[in-house]
Amino acid sequence: MDHPYFELESFKLLSDSLIWQLNRNFYQDTGIEAWSKSIVPHNMTSSSMVGKTYAELILGLLKDLAVKGQTTETVYILELGAGHARLAFHIIKHLEALKALLDIKLPPYCYVVSDIVTDNLNFFKNHPQLQTYFEQGLLDYAYFDAVESTSIQLRYSKMLIEVNSLQQPILAIANYFFDSIPNDLFFVQNNTISSCSIAIDSNIDPKGAEAVTLLKNIKARYQNTPLSSDFYSNAIFNEILEDYKGTLSNSYLFFPQKGFECLNNLISLSQKGLMLLSMDKGFHEIHDIDQKEQPEIITHGSFSLWVNYHALGEFCQKKGGKALFPAFSTFHLELGCLLFLPDNNSYQHTHAAYERFVNDFGPDDFNSIKKLAYRTMSKLTLVDLIALMRLSAYDSSFFIAILPRLKTVSKRINFNQRKRLAESLHQVWNLSFDLNESHDLPYELGGFFYDLGFYQEALNYFQEAINVSGPKDDIYYNQILSYYQLRQDALFHSTLKEAKAAFPESTLFERLSNLDMKAV
């Protein structure tokens, strides 16, 4: 007997489907918890290593503008669907460090984190680690709907960015973005293109169900209709679609028409053009999108599709731009750079940065190395692990993943090795961004420094743990042990007294009262 299902929506074009509204509802309902509770993956496109890569690419553009004498007006960097602002933090952190090494005048920049979710906008506004950047004018935030918005109202500076208002190129960042806005779906076979409609069914009764629950239980049915005329009113869109007749065979094709419209809107904001950086699961080479089967909707709380970077690249070139993609097929994620700029080939620093930090070795390569590290974790030495931490740009999520092995290999190391490891641990903290995730990074660092015999550093991180998540009995316990190791008698006794008063039911402090301070 077939499992009963409920029809949520009968056949419609994919771009008109209910599924996109369900996706928006999911993000509206969950807010920042979509990432803090790991419902939606974000580490691969928002890591410190990705932030450093983007900082190098942005620096390339700033250098090119300086060469052209364009150093007065501000360059606005707009992150579309920023969500959690972790990537923004990493980019600004790395970019400021790189700028400090240069003795040339660069144009000022302002990074704008944008979203459609009120909870996320409030998270940006109030996050302690972002306040300095707001005050320095390096950061702003805005509501921006990629499908509907034609202007950007900055909420911190109150500035309005509208059509032709910018005197510098606008730089847009779109990670995990083009897969989450409406796409059309087509089927190409025997030199014929058919539009694909989609019907949405649910395995559960949709009445009263939340978006996150529905998205986990939906199924799609498809219906193909051969095209007899131009599908779009835009000639460029039709040209790109028509070209697939001769290049694809027996293949389903996602077509990012709303992505094209968003890019047109962004281009219109500046008199000097647009540079787009985008990272996502997708394909830029034609052979990778041929023979694609009927798509499955990938759900992870929200849902996503693969991105047709090939079409985005074609759109860029037909608009007179230049598309930079890796010179090979990627294994995990694409990282593309689309230049809609006057005299695209003259941006030599930008091209060089892409060649060095994406084509030669980029985030996709590091993802392969990271997976290799996870498979061979039990064999990795301290030297291996420190090298991997450096390669990750001291990413905190990667650090948490390798921490058990780090603790194991650090049990028998000399003083110089401990000092070298300590330097790396400080860098992890310096480049970390608090997302209220399940792991308590400062507490873990404090415990590790204690194990290494750096008791004052341990105390500093235990205090950071209190600053981040409030006092806890286990944090007090480790603070008191650190005072014991440092023979700071007065602080040992006063903190123990404070801990007992704050957590009278905890049994952690019983044996601490009997410690002999003279025995250390």
C-alpha positions as CSV (number, residue, x, y, z in Angstrom):
1,M,0.0,0.0,0.0
2,D,1.4,3.4,-1.0
3,H,2.1,5.9,1.8
4,P,-0.6,8.6,1.8
5,Y,0.5,12.0,0.8
6,F,-1.0,15.5,0.9
7,E,-0.8,17.8,-2.1
8,L,0.5,21.2,-1.1
9,E,0.5,22.7,-4.5
10,S,-0.5,21.5,-8.0
11,F,1.9,22.0,-11.0
12,K,3.5,25.4,-11.4
13,L,6.7,26.7,-12.8
14,L,9.5,26.1,-10.4
15,S,10.2,29.8,-10.0
16,D,6.5,30.3,-9.0
17,S,6.4,27.3,-6.7
18,L,5.3,27.5,-3.0
19,I,8.7,26.0,-2.1
20,W,10.4,29.4,-2.2
21,Q,7.9,30.9,0.2
22,L,8.4,27.9,2.5
23,N,12.1,28.5,2.4
24,R,11.6,32.2,3.3
25,N,9.2,31.2,6.1
26,F,11.9,28.8,7.5
27,Y,14.5,31.6,7.8
28,Q,11.9,34.0,9.2
29,D,10.9,31.4,11.8
30,T,14.3,30.2,12.9
31,G,16.3,33.4,12.6
32,I,19.9,33.1,13.8
33,E,19.2,29.6,15.2
34,A,19.3,28.3,11.7
35,W,23.1,28.5,12.1
36,S,23.8,28.5,15.8
37,K,22.0,25.1,16.1
38,S,23.6,23.8,12.9
39,I,20.3,23.3,11.1
40,V,21.8,24.9,8.0
41,P,25.5,24.3,7.1
42,H,27.6,27.4,6.9
43,N,31.2,26.5,7.8
44,M,32.4,25.6,4.3
45,T,31.5,29.1,2.9
46,S,31.9,31.2,6.0
47,S,35.2,29.9,7.5
48,S,38.2,32.0,8.4
49,M,40.0,30.5,5.3
50,V,37.2,31.7,3.0
51,G,37.2,35.1,4.7
52,K,40.9,35.4,4.1
53,T,40.5,34.4,0.4
54,Y,37.8,37.0,-0.1
55,A,39.9,39.6,1.7
56,E,42.7,39.0,-0.8
57,L,40.3,39.3,-3.7
58,I,38.8,42.5,-2.3
59,L,42.3,43.9,-1.7
60,G,43.1,43.2,-5.3
61,L,40.1,45.4,-6.4
62,L,41.1,48.2,-4.0
63,K,44.7,48.1,-5.3
64,D,43.3,48.3,-8.9
65,L,41.2,51.3,-8.0
66,A,44.2,53.0,-6.4
67,V,46.2,52.5,-9.6
68,K,43.3,54.2,-11.5
69,G,43.4,57.1,-9.0
70,Q,40.0,56.3,-7.5
71,T,40.9,56.6,-3.9
72,T,38.4,59.2,-2.6
73,E,34.9,57.6,-2.8
74,T,33.9,54.6,-0.6
75,V,33.7,51.1,-2.1
76,Y,30.6,49.4,-0.8
77,I,30.8,45.6,-0.2
78,L,27.3,44.1,-0.1
79,E,26.9,40.6,1.3
80,L,23.6,39.2,0.1
81,G,21.7,37.0,2.6
82,A,24.5,37.4,5.2
83,G,22.5,35.4,7.8
84,H,24.9,35.2,10.6
85,A,27.7,37.8,9.7
86,R,30.5,35.3,10.5
87,L,31.9,35.7,6.9
88,A,31.7,39.5,7.2
89,F,33.7,39.4,10.5
90,H,36.4,37.1,8.9
91,I,36.7,39.3,5.8
92,I,37.0,42.6,7.7
93,K,39.5,41.0,10.2
94,H,41.7,39.7,7.5
95,L,41.4,42.7,5.2
96,E,42.3,45.1,7.9
97,A,45.4,43.0,8.7
98,L,46.4,43.0,5.1
99,K,45.9,46.7,4.7
100,A,48.1,47.4,7.7
101,L,51.0,45.8,5.8
102,L,50.7,48.2,2.9
103,D,52.1,51.7,2.5
104,I,49.8,52.8,-0.3
105,K,46.6,54.9,-0.3
106,L,43.6,52.7,-0.9
107,P,40.0,53.8,-1.3
108,P,37.9,53.4,1.9
109,Y,35.4,50.6,2.0
110,C,32.2,49.8,3.9
111,Y,31.0,46.3,4.3
112,V,27.2,45.9,4.4
113,V,25.6,42.8,5.8
114,S,22.1,42.4,4.4
115,D,19.2,40.1,5.0
116,I,15.4,39.8,4.9
117,V,15.0,38.4,8.4
118,T,14.5,40.9,11.2
119,D,16.1,38.6,13.8
120,N,19.2,38.4,11.7
121,L,19.3,42.2,11.3
122,N,19.0,42.6,15.1
123,F,21.8,40.1,15.5
124,F,24.1,42.1,13.3
125,K,23.1,45.4,15.1
126,N,23.8,44.1,18.6
127,H,26.7,41.7,18.2
128,P,29.6,42.8,20.5
129,Q,32.3,41.8,18.0
130,L,30.9,44.0,15.3
131,Q,30.5,47.2,17.3
132,T,34.0,48.6,16.7
133,Y,33.6,48.1,12.9
134,F,30.2,49.9,13.0
135,E,31.8,52.8,14.8
136,Q,34.8,53.0,12.4
137,G,32.5,53.1,9.4
138,L,33.8,49.8,8.1
139,L,30.5,48.0,8.6
140,D,26.8,48.7,8.1
141,Y,23.7,46.6,7.8
142,A,20.5,46.7,5.7
143,Y,17.3,45.0,4.7
144,F,17.8,43.8,1.1
145,D,15.5,41.5,-0.8
146,A,17.4,40.1,-3.8
147,V,14.2,39.6,-5.8
148,E,12.4,42.8,-5.0
149,S,14.8,45.5,-3.7
150,T,16.1,48.2,-6.1
151,S,17.8,50.4,-3.4
152,I,19.6,49.8,-0.1
153,Q,18.9,51.8,3.0
154,L,21.8,51.5,5.4
155,R,20.5,51.4,8.9
156,Y,23.6,52.5,10.8
157,S,24.8,55.4,8.7
158,K,21.2,56.2,7.4
159,M,22.7,56.5,3.9
160,L,20.5,55.5,0.9
161,I,22.1,53.7,-2.0
162,E,20.0,54.0,-5.1
163,V,20.2,53.8,-8.9
164,N,23.5,55.4,-10.1
165,S,24.3,56.8,-6.7
166,L,27.7,55.1,-6.3
167,Q,30.9,56.5,-7.8
168,Q,32.9,53.3,-7.2
169,P,32.1,49.8,-8.3
170,I,29.8,47.9,-6.0
171,L,31.2,44.6,-4.7
172,A,28.6,41.9,-4.0
173,I,29.2,38.7,-2.1
174,A,26.7,35.8,-2.7
175,N,27.5,32.7,-0.7
176,Y,24.8,30.0,-0.5
177,F,22.6,32.6,-2.2
178,F,21.8,31.7,-5.8
179,D,20.6,28.2,-4.8
180,S,18.0,29.8,-2.4
181,I,16.3,32.3,-4.6
182,P,13.7,31.3,-7.3
183,N,15.1,29.4,-10.3
184,D,13.4,28.0,-13.4
185,L,13.8,24.4,-14.5
186,F,14.1,23.2,-18.0
187,F,14.6,19.8,-19.8
188,V,16.9,19.7,-22.8
189,Q,16.6,16.7,-25.2
190,N,17.0,16.2,-29.0
191,N,17.6,19.9,-29.6
192,T,14.4,20.8,-27.9
193,I,13.8,22.7,-24.6
194,S,10.9,22.0,-22.4
195,S,9.8,24.1,-19.4
196,C,9.4,22.0,-16.2
197,S,6.5,22.5,-13.8
198,I,6.6,21.2,-10.3
199,A,3.9,19.9,-7.9
200,I,4.7,19.7,-4.2
201,D,3.4,16.9,-2.0
202,S,4.0,16.3,1.7
203,N,4.3,13.1,3.7
204,I,2.6,14.8,6.6
205,D,-0.6,16.8,7.1
206,P,0.4,20.4,6.4
207,K,-2.3,21.9,8.6
208,G,-0.5,23.7,11.5
209,A,2.9,22.3,10.4
210,E,5.9,24.7,10.7
211,A,8.0,25.5,7.6
212,V,11.0,23.5,8.9
213,T,8.8,20.4,9.4
214,L,7.2,20.7,6.0
215,L,10.5,21.2,4.2
216,K,11.8,18.0,5.7
217,N,8.8,16.0,4.4
218,I,8.1,17.4,0.9
219,K,8.3,15.5,-2.4
220,A,8.3,16.9,-5.9
221,R,6.5,15.7,-9.1
222,Y,7.6,17.1,-12.5
223,Q,5.8,17.9,-15.7
224,N,7.5,18.9,-19.0
225,T,6.0,21.2,-21.7
226,P,8.0,21.8,-24.9
227,L,8.7,25.5,-25.6
228,S,7.2,26.9,-28.8
229,S,8.4,30.5,-28.5
230,D,10.7,32.7,-26.4
231,F,10.2,32.0,-22.7
232,Y,11.4,35.3,-21.3
233,S,10.8,38.9,-22.2
234,N,14.6,39.6,-21.8
235,A,16.6,38.9,-25.0
236,I,19.8,38.0,-23.1
237,F,18.0,35.4,-20.9
238,N,16.5,33.8,-24.1
239,E,19.9,33.8,-25.8
240,I,21.5,32.0,-22.9
241,L,18.7,29.4,-22.7
242,E,18.6,28.9,-26.5
243,D,22.4,28.1,-26.5
244,Y,21.8,25.0,-24.4
245,K,20.0,23.4,-27.3
246,G,23.2,22.6,-29.0
247,T,25.3,21.9,-25.9
248,L,23.2,19.7,-23.7
249,S,21.5,16.4,-24.3
250,N,19.0,14.6,-22.1
251,S,19.6,17.0,-19.2
252,Y,17.6,18.9,-16.6
253,L,18.8,22.5,-16.2
254,F,18.4,25.0,-13.4
255,F,18.2,28.5,-14.9
256,P,18.9,31.5,-12.5
257,Q,16.6,34.1,-14.1
258,K,16.0,35.8,-10.7
259,G,19.8,35.8,-10.2
260,F,20.2,37.6,-13.5
261,E,17.6,40.2,-12.4
262,C,19.3,40.6,-9.0
263,L,22.6,41.3,-10.8
264,N,21.0,43.8,-13.1
265,N,19.6,45.6,-10.0
266,L,23.1,45.7,-8.4
267,I,24.7,46.9,-11.6
268,S,22.3,49.8,-11.7
269,L,23.3,51.1,-8.3
270,S,26.8,52.2,-9.5
271,Q,28.1,54.3,-12.3
272,K,31.3,52.1,-12.2
273,G,29.9,48.6,-12.4
274,L,29.8,45.5,-10.2
275,M,32.2,42.8,-9.0
276,L,30.5,39.7,-7.7
277,L,32.1,37.0,-5.5
278,S,30.1,33.8,-5.1
279,M,30.7,30.4,-3.5
280,D,28.2,27.5,-3.6
281,K,27.6,24.0,-4.7
282,G,27.3,24.2,-8.5
283,F,29.0,23.9,-11.8
284,H,30.7,26.3,-14.2
285,E,31.8,23.9,-17.0
286,I,29.2,22.8,-19.6
287,H,30.1,19.1,-19.4
288,D,29.3,19.1,-15.7
289,I,25.7,20.2,-16.3
290,D,25.1,17.8,-19.1
291,Q,23.1,14.5,-18.5
292,K,21.7,15.9,-15.3
293,E,18.9,13.8,-13.9
294,Q,15.6,15.0,-12.6
295,P,16.6,17.1,-9.5
296,E,16.2,16.1,-5.9
297,I,15.4,18.9,-3.5
298,I,18.1,18.9,-0.9
299,T,16.7,19.8,2.5
300,H,18.7,20.7,5.6
301,G,16.0,22.6,7.5
302,S,15.8,24.9,4.5
303,F,16.4,23.6,1.0
304,S,18.9,24.2,-1.7
305,L,19.6,23.4,-5.4
306,W,22.9,23.3,-7.3
307,V,23.8,26.6,-8.9
308,N,24.2,27.1,-12.6
309,Y,27.4,29.1,-12.6
310,H,27.8,28.3,-16.3
311,A,24.7,30.4,-17.0
312,L,25.8,33.2,-14.6
313,G,29.1,33.3,-16.5
314,E,27.4,33.5,-19.8
315,F,25.2,36.3,-18.5
316,C,28.3,38.2,-17.4
317,Q,30.0,37.9,-20.8
318,K,26.9,38.8,-22.7
319,K,26.7,42.0,-20.6
320,G,30.3,42.8,-21.6
321,G,31.9,41.5,-18.4
322,K,34.5,38.9,-17.6
323,A,33.8,35.7,-15.7
324,L,36.6,34.2,-13.6
325,F,36.2,30.5,-12.6
326,P,38.7,27.8,-11.7
327,A,40.5,26.4,-14.7
328,F,39.2,22.9,-13.7
329,S,36.1,21.2,-12.4
330,T,35.8,21.6,-8.6
331,F,35.1,18.8,-6.1
332,H,33.1,20.5,-3.4
333,L,32.3,24.2,-4.0
334,E,32.6,26.7,-6.8
335,L,34.2,30.1,-6.2
336,G,33.4,32.5,-9.0
337,C,34.3,36.1,-9.6
338,L,32.2,38.0,-12.1
339,L,33.5,41.4,-13.3
340,F,30.9,43.8,-14.8
341,L,33.5,46.6,-14.9
342,P,34.8,49.2,-17.4
343,D,37.8,47.7,-19.1
344,N,37.7,44.4,-17.2
345,N,41.1,43.3,-18.3
346,S,42.8,46.3,-16.7
347,Y,42.0,45.0,-13.1
348,Q,45.3,43.2,-12.9
349,H,45.6,43.0,-9.2
350,T,42.2,41.4,-9.0
351,H,43.0,38.9,-11.7
352,A,46.3,38.1,-10.0
353,A,44.6,37.6,-6.6
354,Y,42.1,35.2,-8.2
355,E,44.9,33.2,-9.8
356,R,46.9,32.9,-6.6
357,F,44.2,32.4,-4.0
358,V,41.6,30.4,-6.0
359,N,43.2,28.8,-9.0
360,D,46.5,27.9,-7.5
361,F,45.1,26.8,-4.2
362,G,41.7,27.8,-2.8
363,P,39.0,26.9,-0.4
364,D,37.9,24.0,-2.5
365,D,41.3,22.5,-2.2
366,F,41.4,23.0,1.5
367,N,38.1,21.2,1.9
368,S,39.7,18.1,0.2
369,I,42.7,18.4,2.6
370,K,40.3,18.8,5.6
371,K,38.5,15.5,4.6
372,L,41.9,13.8,4.3
373,A,42.8,15.0,7.8
374,Y,39.6,13.7,9.2
375,R,40.2,10.2,7.7
376,T,43.8,10.0,9.0
377,M,43.3,11.9,12.3
378,S,44.8,9.2,14.4
379,K,48.1,9.5,12.6
380,L,48.5,13.2,12.6
381,T,51.4,14.7,14.6
382,L,51.6,18.1,16.4
383,V,53.5,19.5,13.4
384,D,50.8,18.2,11.0
385,L,48.0,19.7,13.1
386,I,49.6,23.1,13.5
387,A,50.2,23.3,9.8
388,L,46.6,22.4,9.2
389,M,45.5,25.1,11.6
390,R,47.6,27.7,9.7
391,L,46.2,26.5,6.4
392,S,42.7,26.9,7.8
393,A,43.5,30.5,8.7
394,Y,43.0,29.4,12.3
395,D,39.4,28.6,11.8
396,S,37.6,27.9,15.1
397,S,35.2,25.2,13.7
398,F,38.1,23.3,12.3
399,F,40.0,23.7,15.6
400,I,37.1,22.2,17.5
401,A,37.1,19.2,15.1
402,I,40.8,18.4,15.6
403,L,40.9,19.4,19.4
404,P,40.7,15.8,20.7
405,R,43.7,14.8,18.6
406,L,45.6,18.0,19.6
407,K,45.1,17.1,23.2
408,T,46.4,13.6,22.7
409,V,49.6,14.6,20.8
410,S,50.4,17.5,23.2
411,K,50.7,15.3,26.3
412,R,54.4,14.7,25.7
413,I,55.9,17.8,24.1
414,N,58.8,20.1,25.0
415,F,58.5,23.7,26.1
416,N,59.3,25.2,22.7
417,Q,56.5,23.0,21.1
418,R,54.1,24.1,23.9
419,K,54.9,27.8,23.1
420,R,54.4,27.2,19.4
421,L,51.1,25.5,20.0
422,A,50.0,28.3,22.4
423,E,50.6,30.9,19.7
424,S,48.3,29.0,17.4
425,L,45.6,28.8,20.1
426,H,45.7,32.5,20.6
427,Q,45.2,33.0,16.9
428,V,42.2,30.7,16.9
429,W,40.6,32.9,19.6
430,N,41.5,36.1,17.8
431,L,39.8,35.0,14.6
432,S,36.7,33.4,16.2
433,F,33.2,34.7,15.9
434,D,30.6,34.0,18.5
435,L,27.4,32.4,17.1
436,N,26.0,30.9,20.3
437,E,26.9,27.5,19.0
438,S,27.0,24.3,21.2
439,H,30.7,24.3,21.8
440,D,32.2,26.8,24.3
441,L,35.4,27.9,22.6
442,P,36.9,30.0,25.3
443,Y,36.2,27.3,27.9
444,E,37.9,24.7,25.7
445,L,40.9,27.0,25.2
446,G,41.1,27.6,28.9
447,G,41.2,23.9,29.6
448,F,43.8,23.3,26.9
449,F,46.1,26.1,28.3
450,Y,45.7,24.6,31.7
451,D,46.8,21.2,30.4
452,L,49.8,22.8,28.8
453,G,50.8,24.4,32.0
454,F,50.0,28.0,31.0
455,Y,47.8,28.8,34.0
456,Q,47.5,32.6,33.6
457,E,46.5,32.2,30.0
458,A,44.0,29.5,31.2
459,L,42.5,32.0,33.6
460,N,42.2,34.6,30.9
461,Y,40.1,32.2,28.7
462,F,38.0,31.0,31.6
463,Q,37.1,34.7,32.2
464,E,36.3,35.0,28.5
465,A,34.0,32.0,28.9
466,I,32.2,33.8,31.7
467,N,31.9,36.9,29.5
468,V,30.4,34.9,26.7
469,S,28.1,32.5,28.4
470,G,27.8,33.6,32.0
471,P,29.2,31.9,35.2
472,K,29.1,28.2,35.5
473,D,30.2,25.8,38.2
474,D,32.8,24.0,36.0
475,I,34.3,27.4,34.9
476,Y,34.7,28.4,38.6
477,Y,36.2,25.0,39.3
478,N,38.9,25.5,36.7
479,Q,39.5,29.0,37.7
480,I,40.1,27.9,41.3
481,L,42.5,25.2,40.1
482,S,44.4,27.7,38.1
483,Y,44.8,30.0,41.1
484,Y,46.0,26.9,43.0
485,Q,48.7,26.2,40.4
486,L,49.8,29.9,40.4
487,R,49.9,29.9,44.3
488,Q,47.6,32.9,44.3
489,D,46.2,32.1,47.8
490,A,43.9,35.1,48.2
491,L,42.2,34.6,44.8
492,F,42.0,30.9,45.4
493,H,40.0,31.3,48.6
494,S,37.9,34.3,47.5
495,T,36.9,32.6,44.2
496,L,36.1,29.3,46.0
497,K,33.9,31.2,48.5
498,E,32.2,33.0,45.6
499,A,31.7,29.8,43.7
500,K,30.0,28.0,46.6
501,A,27.7,30.9,47.1
502,A,26.7,31.0,43.4
503,F,26.3,27.2,43.1
504,P,25.4,25.9,46.6
505,E,24.2,22.5,45.2
506,S,27.3,21.8,43.1
507,T,29.6,19.0,44.4
508,L,32.5,20.2,42.3
509,F,34.0,22.3,45.0
510,E,34.2,19.8,47.9
511,R,37.7,18.5,47.4
512,L,39.1,22.0,46.5
513,S,38.7,23.1,50.1
514,N,41.2,20.4,51.2
515,L,43.9,21.4,48.7
516,D,47.2,22.3,50.4
517,M,48.4,25.6,48.9
518,K,51.9,24.9,50.2
519,A,52.1,21.6,48.2
520,V,52.3,23.3,44.8
